[in-house]
């Protein structure tokens, strides 16, 4: 027979739980990094939009506004 002892079964169960926890942690870290990246990107873009408004640069303003719309879509808002 190929039966495992109680101790072996507990070790296997603990390893499976640890892998799940690691996966969830990795997923959370990836989401957090993506949100930080998008936030920084959005802040830089907003500053460039403000500058375009200050300089009355319509062409650049419209171009940057389109980029802002795309970033907003990536945020999911």
N, C-alpha and C positions, 0 to 999 in steps of 0.2 A: 504494500500500500504506500501511497504517497501523501499520507496525512502529515500536516504540520502541527507543531506543538502550539500551545496557547501563546507562548512568548513570541514565537516566530510570526504568528498571525497578528499579534499586537504591533510588532515592529513593522510589518508590511502596511498595516492600517495607518500607523504614524507617518510612514514615508509617503503614502498617498495623500494624506492631509497636508503634509509639508509642501508637496509639489503643487497642490491646489492653492495654498496660501502664497507660495512664491509667484505663481501665475497671476493671482489677483494683485499682489504687490507690484509686479512688473507692469501690469495693465494700468494701475493707478499712477505709477510714476510716468509712464508714457503719456497718459492723459494730462497730467500736471505740466509736463514739459511742453506739450503742444499748446496748452492754454497760455503758458508764459510766453512762448514764441509768438503766438498770435497777438497777445496783448502788446508786446513790444513793437511788433510790426504795425499794429493799429495806431499806437501812440506816435510813432515816427511819421506815419502817413498823415495823421491829423495835424501835426506840426507843419508838414509840407503844404497841406491844404490851407492852413492859416496864412502861411507865407504867400501862397498864390493869391489869396484874397487881398492881402495887404498890398501886393504889387499889381493888383487888378489884371491878373493873367488868366483870362477866361479859358483859354485852350488847356493850360496846365491844370486849372481847377477842375474842368470836366474830366480830364484824363485821370486825375487823382481820385475824384469822386467815384469813378467806375471801379477803381482799385479798392476803394473803401467798401463799396457794395459787395465785391467778391470776398473780401476778408470777413465782412459781416455774415455772408452766407456760410463761410467755413466755420465761423463761430457757432452757427446754428441758431442765430437769433434773428 
